[in-house]
C-alpha cells in the first residue's frame, strides 16, 4: 500500500494510534509500532523527567518509528474572578463527597511553547515523529526539530488551521473531525466551527498539498479504507485502542466504554476548560448549566481532576474525563498486536 505518508514516516500500514495523554502507554505504542503502524505517546501532562523516561522506555521497547505528542496551547491570561467563580460553583460537588476543594486553580504543566526544557529533550532524543495539538510552536522550535531530522505533524479542525500548518513547514496534517474523542485540537476554542470528518476531509484534500491523516470515529479497517478512498493518506485511531490491555484506562473507564454508555458521547468544556468529547455524565449534564463562565484550560482541568478523584474514591465516576469518540460502541477488548492484525486484515479485505 505505497503512499507518501508511509514512506515519509517509514511505517508499513497507514494506521496511527492516537497519543491519548493519560491513557496511551509505552507498551501500547510499542505494540502498534512493532505491528507496522505508528504508535504514539502523549506528553502534554508529563514533566520533562517523565517525558524522558517515556521516550527512552519506548526506544527500548521498539526499534520502529513512533510519535510523541505535545500541547501547544497559548498560556491563558490569569482571570482571578472567573477562576474563583468556577471554583465556588464546584464547591458543592466537593461537599457532596465530603472533600475539600482546592484553594485555587493552577496550571499543572506548561505549554510546549513555554517549555524550552521539553524542546531540548526532543532535540536530544530525536523521536522519529513529533505531533502538535492545540496549535503550533514557534518558527524557531519548528526549524530546530526539522533540523534534527524529526517529522512533524499538526492537528487541524478547519481549513485555516491546515493552511497555518502548511505555512509553518510541517510534514503532515492530522484532520480531526468533530466525531473524535478527547480534546478538540482547535487553535482557538472560541472559533471552533465543529466540522465533521466527512466535510473536513473533502475541504482539506482540495486545499492542502501535505499528506492528510484522518481522525474521528474510525474504529475498524472499513473506516480506514473509507478515509483513504476520500483522499487521506492515513488514519488515526484513539478510542479503538482504549480497551487494549496495554492502555492505562481504569477498570471503571473500561466498564463504561463496554456498556450502553458508549452510545452516548458529547463535547464539554466543563471538565478541562477546552472542548473535549467523552462519555456523557453529570459533568456534561449539570456543570454545563451553571450560569457562569468556565475557567480557562488548563486551570479548569486542575479542579476537574480533583473533583473526579474525590468522587472516584467513593466509587462514583459521574465526573470522570472518560474521553471517547462517536465510534465508541465498536471498541474491541483485544491485545494491541491482535487488534492491529484485525485492522490490517479488515483494511486489506476492503481494498481488494
N, C-alpha and C positions, 0 to 999 in steps of 0.2 A: 504494500500500500504506500507507494512513494508519494510524498508531498513535501513542500518546502519546510513545514514545521518539523517533520520527523528528522530530516537531515540537519536542520538548524539545532535542534535540541539533542540530537544523537540518541533518539529513542526508536523503538520498534513499532509501537502502536500509538494511535492518536488519542491516548487516554491519560488525562492529568487528574490526579487525586487532589482535591481542594485542600488548602492549608489548614483550615479549621482550627485556629488557635484555641488551645484548651482541650481539644478533642483528638486531633491528629497526633500521632506519636512517632518516634523514631522507628519503631517496629512496623507500624503501618506504612510509612513512607518507604522504608527499605523493601518491604514485600512488593509494593507496587512497582518500584523501580526495577527490582530483580525480575519481575514478570514482564518487563518490556515497556511499561508506561513511565510516567514521570511522577514519582512520589513527592510529597510536599510536607513541610512543617511550617507552622505559623509562629513568628517570633514577636508578634505585636504585644503580648502580655509578659514577655520574658525580660529578665535583666540581661545585661551583657554577659555576665558569668554563665547564666543558664543557657543563653543562646550559643555560647562557645561549647558548652557540654553537649547540647543537642547536635550541633553540626559535626563535631568530632565523633560522636557516637554513630551518627548516620554514615559518616565516611568509613567507619569500621564495619558497619552492617551491610554496605553495598559499595561496589566499585562502579556502579552505574550513575548516570546523572540524576540529580534531584534538585528540587526548588525550595528556596526559603522565602517566606513572605514577610513583609514589613508594612506597618501602618504609617501613612504619610499625611495624617490629618493636620490641619492648622491648629496650633495651640489656641485654646479658647481664651477669650478675654474674660478675666475674672468678673463675675457679677454676683456680689455678695447677697444682694436682695433676692435674686432668683434662686441661688443655691440654698439660702436659708429657708425660703418659702417651700422649696421642694422637699427639703429635709423635714420641715414641720408637717407637711402634708403626709409624709410616710411614717411619722412617729406613731400614730395609732396602730399601724400594722405591726410595728415592732412590739408595741404593748400587748397586742393580741397573742404574741408568743413569749411574753414576759421577758423581753430582751431590751437592752438599752440601744438606742440608735447611735450612730457615730456623732461625735461632737461637731464635725464639719465634713464637707466633701473634699476629696483630694484627687490629684492626678497621679495614679499609681506608677505609670510608666510614660516616659516622654515619647513624642512622635519621633519617627526615624529622622525627620527633618531637623530635630533639635538634639540629636544623639550622635555626636561625632565618634564616640567610642564604638558604637554598633557599626558605623560605616567602616571604621578602621578594622574591626573584626572581620567583616565581609571581604575587605580587600586582602587581608592576611590569609583567610581560609579559602577564598575563591570557590564558592559553590558554583556548579555549572549554570544555575539559573537563579535569579532574584526577581520576585514579583512585588508590585506595589499596590496597596489598597488605600482608598480614601483620597487619592491624589497622586502627586509626583514629587520626588525630591528636587533639590536644586540642580541646576545645569552642571555645576562643579562635581556633585556627587555622581551624577549620571556619567559624566566623562571619565571619572576615576574608575567606576565599576566596569564600564566598557573597556577601558584601558587594561583592566585586569583579566580580560577575556571572558567576562560573565555575560550571559544572555539575559536581557531584561524584558519583562512583561508588565503591562499596565492594565488595570481594570477600567472598563468604560461602560456606562449605562446609557449613553446618548452619543450622538454624532460629535458634538462639541468636545467631549472628553476624549474621544478617539482621535480627533484631529490634534489635540494637545499632546497625546501620546506619540503620534507620528512626528510632530514638530520637535519633540524632545529627543528624537533619535532612538527610541526603543525598538526592540526586535519583534514584538508581537502584542496583540490586543486580546484581553480576556473580555468578551462581550457578556455582561451579566444581565440577564433578564429579570423581570420582577418576580418570576417563579422561584428564584434561587433562595436557599436557606441561608441563615446568618445575616451578617451586616451588609447592607447595600453599599456598593463601592463608590457611591456618588461623591464627587469632589466637594460639592456644596449641598447639604441635605435639603435646604430650602428650595433648591432648584430641581429636585427630582421630578421627572415627568413620567416615571413608572412605566417604561416601555416593557412589553413582553418580549421574550426571546425571539419569537417569530418575526415581529416587526423590526426589532433591533438588528437582527442578522441581515434582513433584506436591505436595511439602510446602510449598514457598515460594509457589506460586500460590494456596494456600489460606490462608496465614498472613500474606502481605505485600501491602500496598497500592501499593508502588512498582513501576515498570517493572522487569522482570527480563531480564537478558542471560544467555543460556545459554552455558556454556563447558565443553568437554571432549569430544574425539573428533569434533568437527564438521569435515568436510573438503570438503563439496560442497553444492550447492543443495538436494539432497534432505534432508540433515541439517538445514539451516537451516529448511526447510519443516516438518520434523517437530517441532522445538522450538517453532516458532511455533504449531503446532496444539496443543501441550501448554500454551500459555499464556504462553510467553516473548514479549517484545516485540522481541528481537533476539538475535543470535548472535555470540559472539567466537571467532575462529579464529586460532590461532597456528601450529601445525605446518604447516597448509596453505600458509603463506607462506614457509617456510624455504627452499625450493628456488627461489624467485624470484631472478633475478639481482640484484635490488636489496638483498637481505638481506646481512648481513655474515657469513653462515655460511662457514666454511673449506671448502676442497676436500675434506678428509677427512670433515668433517661431511656435506657433500652426497653424497659417495660412499657413506657408510654408510647415510644415510637413503634412498638409492636402491637399496639392496641388500636381501637377505633379512634383514639385521639389523633392519630396520624393523618386522618382525613381532614382535620381542621387546623390549618396554619394561618397565621396572619402577621402583618407587619406592625410593629410598635416601636416608638421611641422611648417608652416609659421605663424600660429595663436598663438602657445604657446611655440614652441621650442622642443616639443615632438610630435611624430606621433599620430594623432587622426583622427577618421572618423566622418565626418559631412556632412551636405547638401552642395553641391558644390556651391561656389560663387566666387567673384573676388579674395578673399584671396587665394583660391585654385588655381585659373587660372593665376593670374598675379604675385602674390608675389613669387610663385614657380619659375618663370622665371628670377627673379633677380639673377644676376651672382655674388652673394656674399654669404658667409655662414650665416645661420640663427643663431641668438643669442641663448644661452642655455636656457633651462627651469629652473626655472620659470621666469627668467628675460624677455624673449621674450613675455611671457604672459602679463606682465605689460603694454607693449606698444601695444600689440594686443587688449587688453581690452580697452585701452584708445582710440584707433582708432575706434573700434566698437561703443564706447559711442559717440564720435564726429559725426560719420556718422548717428547713430540712432536718435540723437537729431534733425536731419534734415530729418527724415523719410526714411533713406537709411539703408538697412541691408545687404549690399554687403560684409561686413567684420565681420559678426556675427559668433560666435562659436556655431552654431546650430548643436550640436552633434546628430548623428543618425546612426543606423546600416543599413545593407543592406535589412532588412525586413521592413523598414520604411513605405512603402505604405500600410502595413497591420495594422498600428496603429489604435486603436479604441478610440473614444472620449466617454468613459464611466466612471462613478464614480469608484474609485478603488475597492470598495467592489463588485460592479456588474461585473467588469472586472475579478476579482478573481473567482467569481462564474462561469463565462463563461469559463475561463481557466480550472477550475476543471471539469466542465461538459464535455468539449471537451476531456480532458485527460482521463476521465473515459470511455467515449464512445470508444476511440481508444484502450483502454486496455482490453475491453471485448473480 
